[in-house]
Amino acid sequence: MEYYSTVDKSRRVPLAEAVMRSIAPDGGLYMPAMIPQLPKAFFNNISELSLGDIGYVITNTLFGSEIGSETIKKIISDTLSFEMPLKRVGEGKYGLELFHGPTLAFKDVGARFMARLSSHFSKGKGCNVLVATSGDTGGAVANGFYNLPGVNVFVLYPMRKMSRFQEAQFTTLGGNIHALAINGDFDDCHDLVRQVFMDSDLATRLNLVSVNSINVARLLPQTIYYFHAWARLPEHERRRGNVVFSVPSGNLGNLVAGVIAKRMGLPVSRFIAVNNSNDIFTEYLRTGRYLTRPIVRTLANAMDVGDPSNFGRLLDLYDGDHKLMAGEIQGVAYNDVEIGCTIRDTLDSCGLLLDPHGASALQGLHDCLASGETGIFLATAHPAKYQEEVEHALGRKIAIDNPLKGIAGRSRNIERIAPNVDALKKYIITHAK
Ligand SMILES: *Cc1c(COP(=O)(O)O)cnc(C)c1O
């Protein structure tokens, strides 16, 4: 299957090029030229398929014509090395726990897949990965690529704007992982990455790969867990139809993957997109106007985004038609006080401790689910990953069993880089593989 750029749809490239370039030379985002359909029969016995089986079918449907099924099998079993349980949280409400991977967040899925696919496409040539992160991306990508031979990773992140724990996930690895602290915010980091990739000579010479949620190899595998969640619903919920996903949204990669899953045939009726106080997207859904804004910091800081990088893809999926998009995606936004309330209430009422991102998505179900609908919210991060934020919301200390305890105490390797593209290029050229 070919991929086109959202800026100029007539330019089509093969998967390998879309993956290795990440951004089209015209600045557009790559989209599959055709969204493949799954056969109806697939849904008849889907509840008997394991996560790995479902992952294989979806990946084969998306990428089978470019990479052989043996490679797909290997990549998928390496990628989906952890569970994603669906838990009932109330009448017609379920949470999909996407946080049992190596960095305790859903970004592990896309990052692990992407790491293996790009190293497959590099075929022995060295490659250099460049990624900007405001939260969980850095850790997921760094861990996905950690120690993969022939790969160097540069993680750009806003200095002093992440939790100690988030920072520890990519600054303590060393080896092929370079952590670059930028004096600025996430949008500055993202912009620097964009500028480096616009230098196509440099990008080609260094075999530069970008692994933000803009890369199709990160985005498309995220469709897998929408199918998996649907498969794990009790049969009566599946039969009733009217399944709604509530998606805590920042750069909108997760939401775009959900919409693509629906276009592939997943019987979902609609989506709830949840923002925190950085409600650029939900404002767009409400008003039809897309107004970028400076970021404000919130408890759900992986959703602190002022100009969501996948917005162009959503526009593309709905042909720029605001009405069409707003008819299928309902937007709702919560501030820190509201998110904190949901964390407290959920712990009190059902003993379930949520992280701020998952909590916002559950609140989306509470407020937007109509009767007769079944809601699934994406629990995108483990509460232990946001211990400080959770304790702030609860107003007290709480013991959370952290599967990764220990990393916060390890020594860190951080390089401070001035927020300009030349300083960044110089560092990358010096340290490239
Ligand atoms: C990245 C992230 C989000 C937002 O996902 P997008 O695909 O950028 O919209 C939500 N929750 C957590 C925990 C994240 O790390």
The ligand as a Tripos MOL2 file, in Angstrom:
@<TRIPOS>MOLECULE
LIG
   15    15     1     0     0
SMALL
NO_CHARGES

@<TRIPOS>ATOM
      1 C1          0.6800   10.6880   24.9000 C.3       1 LIG1
      2 C2         -0.3380   10.4350   25.9240 C.ar      1 LIG1
      3 C3         -1.6780   10.7950   25.7240 C.ar      1 LIG1
      4 C4         -2.1290   11.5270   24.4770 C.3       1 LIG1
      5 O1         -2.0830   10.7120   23.3430 O.3       1 LIG1
      6 P1         -2.0970   11.3550   21.8720 P.3       1 LIG1
      7 O2         -1.9910   10.2010   20.9780 O.co2     1 LIG1
      8 O3         -0.9040   12.2710   21.8010 O.co2     1 LIG1
      9 O4         -3.3640   12.1080   21.7530 O.co2     1 LIG1
     10 C5         -2.5870   10.4510   26.6870 C.ar      1 LIG1
     11 N1         -2.2240    9.8260   27.8230 N.ar      1 LIG1
     12 C6         -0.9420    9.4850   28.0560 C.ar      1 LIG1
     13 C7         -0.5920    8.8210   29.3270 C.3       1 LIG1
     14 C8          0.0380    9.7610   27.1210 C.ar      1 LIG1
     15 O5          1.2960    9.4250   27.3650 O.3       1 LIG1
@<TRIPOS>BOND
     1     1     2 1
     2     2     3 ar
     3     2    14 ar
     4     3     4 1
     5     3    10 ar
     6     4     5 1
     7     5     6 1
     8     6     7 2
     9     6     8 1
    10     6     9 1
    11    10    11 ar
    12    11    12 ar
    13    12    13 1
    14    12    14 ar
    15    14    15 1
@<TRIPOS>SUBSTRUCTURE
     1 LIG1         1 GROUP 0 **** ****
